[in-house]
Amino acid sequence: MARISDTYVCQSCGNVTAKWAGRCDACGEWNTIAQEASEAGPPGSLGGAPAKTKAKKIEFTSRSGGAEDIARLATGNGEFDRACGGGLAHGSALLIGGDPGVGKSTLLLQIAAGLSRGGHAVAYISGEESPGQIRLRAKRLGAAGAPVHLASATSLRDILATLKAEKPDAVIIDSIQTLWSDAVPAAPGTVTQVRACAQELVRFAKSSGCIVLLVGHVTKDGQIAGPRVVEHMVDAVMYFESEQGRDFRILRAVKNRFGAAHEIGVFEMSSSGLQEVTNPSELFLTGGDNSVSGAAVFAGIEGTRPVLVEIQALVSPSSLAAPRRAVVGWDGARLSMLLAVLDARAGLDFGRHDVFLNVAGGLRIAEPAADLAAAAALCSSLFDAPLPSTRVVFGEVALSGAVRPVNQTEARLKEAQKLGFSGALAPAGAVSSEIKLTGASTLADLVAWVRAGG
């Protein structure tokens, strides 16, 4: 008889302890530790110990051999294919997470319809909705005629047996938290079940060449629920993001073994589903009143795609002992550092002002190249000096006040020229034959540029 032992597993981070506690020592979350029974199944069973067979020698290959091209399936959705690195690679496993109601199921149903119209066999297995509910959504999206195989199931053993018999080219599992394995004595959605089910599905993808797309729920912090080891198992991890109250959606690849990480695909939600946005720069540029101070256009890079976005700042005198600092779409710690550098190196006085910074359109910016654009918007608001609407700004600011060069300068400038911009404030040393450049080597150059009206 198999030996049963009780363990206590944190449902937030997957940390295992020998006894229950109110607070997880690994992630610091409260009331997330649950008791789970661990039982070793019979040898050779699903999730059980491997059968006692003779070990065989594995074969090594030389690294100097010819590289094989990765076969990919085009989904017919250009933005999704871009985020995946050019399409879905055979035998790959993808994990897609997002907030409830953001449109994960809608996106994947459209992807399934596109693959099936291309002559590929696609299975859509839902553990949350019935086939009737999925048909209603497909009818609303105009994908009712696509030959997609629908099923509602949660048993991992039954799902794997069906997939091995049907041999589809791609399968969508919505969602991984609803599956359960009878070899694991734990409730569906627990860390143990999610890890075991994901491992078996990834193993199936690698052995059969089938593409497996897993939908994952997210926690209140925006991370995919379950153990982080699941993100290490799969080949690509993507987050489907949306700013509350806005119609556009961003599919962001944070890990991709078959393409560039941090690539994005931009969609707009409509009554007929998610529509591709081929030029996101036009979406994130406000096109408002150019006579208002505190706005600078940043030429950024998301993955391999150049994106222009407006950074807005408001600086006002404060009567508080500790002036307020509020930021949306950018790192708050980065803003505090930039304000300190402007005060110390450029002789400005932000310490007695409330500062508010916003990235227009709801886009979140993480690259350091936005430092100079944010500093330009802050100085424009402080001096009440509007910046010209035909200039873009980019560059990284060091703690010494120096403006450091950034990568992919040419791509940023080409995107700016394509959208009608005639000049740019860039780090000193940047060159361009198609757009007028103003070089900035220190923050003093930026301040002089803003005071002169750009």
C-alpha positions in Angstrom: 0.0 0.0 0.0 1.2 3.5 -0.9 2.2 5.6 2.0 0.1 8.8 2.6 1.6 11.9 4.2 0.1 15.3 4.8 1.9 18.4 3.6 1.0 22.1 3.8 1.3 24.0 0.5 1.1 27.7 -0.1 -1.6 28.3 -2.8 0.2 31.5 -3.8 3.8 30.5 -4.3 3.8 26.7 -4.0 6.1 26.6 -0.9 5.8 23.3 1.0 6.0 23.2 4.8 5.7 20.4 7.4 3.1 22.2 9.5 0.4 24.8 9.0 1.1 28.5 9.6 -1.0 31.6 9.1 1.6 33.4 7.0 3.8 31.9 4.3 7.5 32.3 5.1 8.4 32.3 1.3 6.0 34.9 -0.1 4.6 36.6 3.0 1.0 36.1 2.1 -1.6 35.4 4.8 -4.1 32.5 5.0 -2.8 30.9 1.8 -1.4 27.6 3.3 -3.7 24.6 2.7 -3.3 21.0 3.8 -2.8 18.5 1.0 -2.3 14.7 1.1 0.6 13.4 -1.0 0.4 9.8 -2.1 2.7 8.0 -4.4 0.7 6.1 -7.0 1.5 2.6 -8.3 4.6 2.3 -10.5 4.0 3.4 -14.1 0.7 5.2 -13.3 -0.1 8.8 -14.2 1.8 10.9 -11.6 3.1 7.8 -9.8 6.6 6.5 -9.5 8.2 5.2 -12.7 8.3 1.5 -13.3 11.5 -0.2 -12.4 13.0 -0.8 -15.8 16.6 -1.0 -16.8 18.2 2.4 -17.4 19.3 3.0 -21.0 22.1 5.3 -22.2 21.0 8.6 -23.7 22.4 9.9 -27.0 24.3 13.2 -27.3 24.5 15.2 -30.5 27.1 17.8 -31.5 26.4 21.5 -31.2 28.3 22.1 -34.5 25.6 20.4 -36.6 23.3 22.3 -38.9 20.4 24.3 -37.3 17.0 23.0 -38.1 14.2 25.5 -39.0 11.4 25.6 -36.6 8.1 24.7 -38.3 5.4 27.1 -37.4 1.6 27.4 -37.9 0.2 30.8 -38.9 -3.0 31.6 -37.0 -4.2 34.2 -39.5 -3.9 36.8 -36.7 -0.9 39.0 -37.4 -0.7 40.5 -33.9 -0.9 37.2 -32.2 1.7 35.7 -34.5 4.0 38.7 -33.8 3.8 38.2 -30.1 4.5 34.5 -30.5 7.6 35.2 -32.7 6.1 34.5 -36.1 3.5 31.8 -35.4 3.0 28.8 -33.2 5.9 26.4 -33.2 5.1 22.7 -33.4 5.4 20.8 -30.1 5.4 24.0 -28.1 3.4 24.8 -24.9 2.1 28.3 -24.3 0.6 29.7 -21.1 -1.7 32.8 -21.4 -2.8 34.7 -18.3 -5.0 37.7 -17.8 -7.6 39.3 -15.5 -11.2 37.9 -15.6 -13.1 39.3 -18.5 -10.1 40.7 -20.3 -10.9 38.5 -23.4 -8.6 35.4 -23.1 -11.3 33.0 -24.2 -12.4 35.3 -27.0 -8.9 35.6 -28.3 -8.2 31.9 -28.2 -11.5 31.1 -29.8 -10.6 33.4 -32.7 -7.2 31.8 -32.9 -8.7 28.3 -33.0 -11.1 29.5 -35.8 -8.1 30.9 -37.8 -6.1 27.7 -37.5 -9.1 25.5 -38.5 -9.8 27.6 -41.5 -6.2 27.1 -42.5 -6.8 23.3 -42.6 -5.4 22.4 -39.2 -7.2 20.2 -36.7 -7.9 22.2 -33.5 -9.5 21.0 -30.3 -11.0 23.5 -27.8 -11.5 21.9 -24.3 -13.1 24.1 -21.7 -13.5 23.3 -18.0 -15.5 26.4 -17.3 -18.1 26.6 -20.1 -20.4 24.1 -21.9 -20.1 23.6 -25.6 -23.4 25.5 -26.0 -21.9 28.6 -24.4 -18.8 28.4 -26.6 -21.0 28.1 -29.7 -22.9 31.3 -28.7 -19.6 33.2 -28.4 -18.4 31.8 -31.7 -21.6 33.0 -33.4 -21.2 36.5 -32.0 -17.6 36.5 -33.2 -18.5 35.3 -36.7 -16.6 32.0 -36.2 -19.5 29.6 -36.0 -18.6 28.0 -39.3 -15.0 27.1 -38.3 -14.6 23.3 -37.9 -13.3 23.5 -34.3 -13.8 20.4 -32.1 -15.4 21.5 -28.8 -15.5 19.6 -25.5 -16.2 20.3 -21.9 -14.0 18.2 -19.6 -11.8 18.5 -16.5 -10.4 15.0 -16.1 -6.7 15.0 -17.3 -6.7 11.2 -17.9 -9.7 11.5 -20.2 -8.4 14.5 -22.0 -5.0 12.9 -22.7 -6.6 9.7 -23.9 -8.8 11.7 -26.3 -5.9 13.8 -27.6 -3.7 10.7 -28.3 -6.6 9.1 -30.2 -7.6 12.2 -32.2 -4.1 13.6 -32.8 -5.0 17.3 -33.3 -2.5 19.9 -34.5 -3.3 22.3 -31.7 -5.3 22.1 -28.4 -6.6 24.9 -26.2 -7.1 24.1 -22.5 -9.4 26.7 -20.8 -8.2 26.7 -18.0 -5.4 24.8 -16.4 -6.8 25.6 -12.9 -10.0 23.5 -13.7 -8.2 20.3 -14.5 -7.6 17.5 -12.1 -5.6 14.3 -12.1 -6.9 11.2 -10.2 -3.3 10.3 -9.4 -2.9 13.4 -7.2 -5.0 13.5 -4.0 -5.7 17.2 -4.1 -8.6 19.5 -5.1 -8.6 21.1 -8.6 -6.9 24.4 -8.7 -4.4 23.6 -5.9 -0.7 24.0 -6.5 -0.2 20.3 -6.6 -2.9 19.7 -9.2 -1.8 22.6 -11.4 1.8 21.5 -11.4 1.0 17.8 -12.2 -1.5 18.6 -14.9 0.8 21.2 -16.6 3.7 18.7 -16.5 1.6 16.0 -18.2 0.3 18.4 -20.9 3.8 19.7 -21.7 5.1 16.2 -21.9 2.3 15.4 -24.3 3.2 18.4 -26.5 6.8 17.5 -26.7 6.2 13.8 -27.5 3.4 14.3 -30.1 4.3 17.6 -31.7 0.9 19.0 -30.8 0.7 22.7 -29.9 -0.8 23.2 -26.4 -2.2 26.5 -25.3 -3.0 26.8 -21.6 -5.2 29.5 -20.1 -4.1 30.5 -16.6 -6.0 32.5 -14.0 -4.1 35.4 -12.3 -3.8 36.4 -8.6 -4.7 39.8 -7.2 -1.1 40.9 -7.9 -1.5 40.1 -11.6 0.7 37.0 -11.6 -0.5 33.7 -13.0 -1.9 31.6 -10.2 -0.2 28.4 -9.2 3.5 27.5 -8.7 6.1 29.5 -10.7 7.5 26.1 -11.9 4.7 26.0 -14.4 6.1 29.1 -16.1 9.4 27.4 -16.3 7.9 24.3 -17.9 6.2 26.0 -20.8 7.9 27.5 -23.8 6.2 30.8 -23.8 4.4 32.9 -21.1 2.0 35.7 -22.3 0.0 38.1 -20.3 -3.2 39.6 -21.8 -3.4 43.1 -20.3 -6.0 45.8 -20.4 -6.4 49.2 -18.7 -9.7 49.4 -16.9 -12.3 51.3 -18.9 -10.4 51.1 -22.2 -11.2 49.0 -25.3 -7.7 48.1 -26.3 -5.8 45.0 -25.2 -2.1 44.2 -25.1 -0.8 40.6 -25.5 2.7 40.8 -23.9 5.2 37.9 -24.2 7.3 37.8 -21.0 9.0 34.6 -21.9 9.4 33.0 -25.4 11.9 30.2 -26.3 10.9 30.6 -30.0 11.0 34.4 -30.4 11.8 37.7 -28.8 10.7 38.3 -25.2 8.7 41.4 -24.3 7.1 41.4 -27.8 3.6 42.8 -27.9 0.5 42.4 -29.9 -2.2 45.1 -29.8 -5.9 44.5 -30.1 -9.1 46.5 -29.8 -12.2 45.0 -28.3 -15.4 45.5 -30.5 -18.8 44.0 -30.7 -17.5 41.4 -33.2 -14.5 40.4 -31.1 -10.9 41.5 -30.9 -9.6 43.5 -33.9 -5.9 43.9 -34.7 -4.3 47.2 -34.3 -1.5 47.4 -36.9 -0.3 50.9 -35.9 -0.4 51.2 -32.1 1.4 54.5 -32.1 -1.8 56.2 -33.5 -3.7 54.6 -30.6 -1.4 55.9 -27.9 -0.9 59.5 -29.2 -3.7 61.7 -28.0 -3.6 64.4 -30.7 -4.8 67.0 -28.2 -4.1 70.7 -27.7 -0.5 71.4 -28.5 -0.4 74.7 -26.6 -0.7 72.9 -23.2 2.5 72.4 -21.3 3.6 69.1 -19.6 3.4 66.7 -22.6 6.2 65.0 -24.4 6.1 62.3 -27.1 8.3 59.3 -26.2 9.7 57.1 -29.0 9.9 53.7 -27.3 10.5 50.1 -28.3 8.2 47.2 -27.2 10.0 44.0 -28.1 11.0 44.6 -31.7 8.3 47.1 -32.5 8.7 50.9 -32.2 5.8 52.6 -30.4 5.2 56.3 -29.9 3.3 57.3 -26.8 2.6 60.6 -25.0 3.9 61.2 -21.5 1.9 63.8 -19.5 3.1 65.6 -16.4 1.5 68.0 -14.0 3.7 70.0 -11.5 1.9 72.3 -9.0 3.0 74.0 -5.8 2.2 72.0 -2.7 1.1 73.1 0.7 1.9 69.7 2.2 5.0 68.8 4.3 5.5 65.8 2.0 4.4 66.7 -1.5 2.4 64.1 -3.4 3.9 61.8 -6.1 1.4 59.9 -8.3 2.4 57.9 -11.4 0.3 55.8 -13.9 2.0 53.6 -16.5 5.5 54.1 -15.2 7.7 53.0 -12.3 7.1 55.1 -9.2 10.6 54.5 -7.9 12.0 55.6 -11.3 10.0 58.8 -11.0 11.4 59.5 -7.5 15.0 58.9 -8.7 14.5 61.2 -11.8 13.1 64.0 -9.6 16.1 63.8 -7.3 18.5 63.9 -10.2 16.7 67.0 -11.7 17.0 68.7 -8.3 20.6 67.8 -7.6 22.1 68.1 -11.1 19.9 70.6 -12.9 19.2 73.0 -10.0 15.4 72.6 -10.2 13.0 72.6 -7.2 10.6 69.7 -7.4 10.8 69.2 -3.6 8.0 71.8 -2.9 5.7 70.7 -5.7 3.1 67.9 -6.2 4.1 65.8 -9.2 1.7 63.7 -11.3 2.9 61.6 -14.2 0.7 59.7 -16.7 1.4 57.6 -19.8 -1.4 58.4 -22.2 -3.5 55.5 -23.5 -2.9 53.2 -20.5 0.3 51.7 -21.9 2.9 50.6 -19.3 6.5 51.6 -20.0 9.4 49.7 -18.5 12.4 50.7 -20.5 14.9 53.2 -19.2 14.9 55.2 -22.5 11.7 56.9 -21.2 13.8 58.9 -18.6 14.5 61.9 -20.9 10.9 62.1 -22.2 9.5 62.1 -18.6 12.1 64.7 -17.6 11.1 66.9 -20.6 7.4 66.6 -19.6 8.2 67.5 -16.0 10.3 70.5 -16.9 7.7 71.7 -19.5 5.0 71.7 -16.7 7.3 73.3 -14.2 8.3 76.1 -16.6 4.8 76.2 -18.2 6.6 76.0 -21.5 4.8 73.9 -24.1 6.9 71.6 -26.2 6.6 71.4 -30.0 4.2 68.7 -31.3 6.6 67.8 -34.0 9.4 66.5 -31.7 10.0 63.2 -30.1 12.2 62.6 -27.0 14.1 59.5 -25.8 17.2 58.8 -23.8 18.3 57.3 -20.4 19.3 59.6 -17.5 22.1 58.6 -15.2 22.4 59.5 -11.6 25.2 61.9 -12.6 22.8 63.8 -14.8 24.4 62.5 -18.0 22.1 61.4 -20.8 23.1 57.9 -21.9 22.6 56.4 -25.4 19.9 53.8 -26.0 19.5 50.9 -28.5 17.6 50.8 -31.7 17.8 54.5 -32.3 17.2 54.2 -36.0 14.0 52.2 -35.6 12.7 54.9 -33.2 13.4 57.7 -35.6 11.9 55.9 -38.6 8.7 55.4 -36.7 8.7 59.1 -35.7 9.2 60.1 -39.3 6.5 57.8 -40.6 4.0 59.5 -38.3 4.9 63.0 -39.4 7.5 64.1 -36.7 10.2 66.3 -38.0 12.7 66.4 -35.1 13.9 64.6 -32.0 15.8 65.3 -28.8 18.1 62.3 -28.4 21.3 61.4 -26.6 24.4 63.2 -28.0 26.1 61.2 -30.7 22.9 59.9 -32.4 22.8 60.4 -36.2 20.0 60.4 -38.7 19.8 61.5 -42.3 16.0 61.7 -42.4 15.0 63.6 -39.3 16.5 66.7 -37.5 18.3 65.7 -34.3 19.1 67.8 -31.2 21.7 66.1 -29.0 21.6 66.2 -25.2 24.6 65.1 -23.2 23.4 66.3 -19.8 20.2 67.4 -18.1 21.4 71.0 -18.5 21.0 70.6 -22.3 17.4 69.3 -21.7 16.5 72.2 -19.5 17.9 74.7 -22.0 16.0 73.0 -24.8 12.7 73.1 -22.9 13.1 76.8 -21.9 13.8 77.7 -25.5 10.5 76.0 -26.5 12.1 73.0 -28.2 
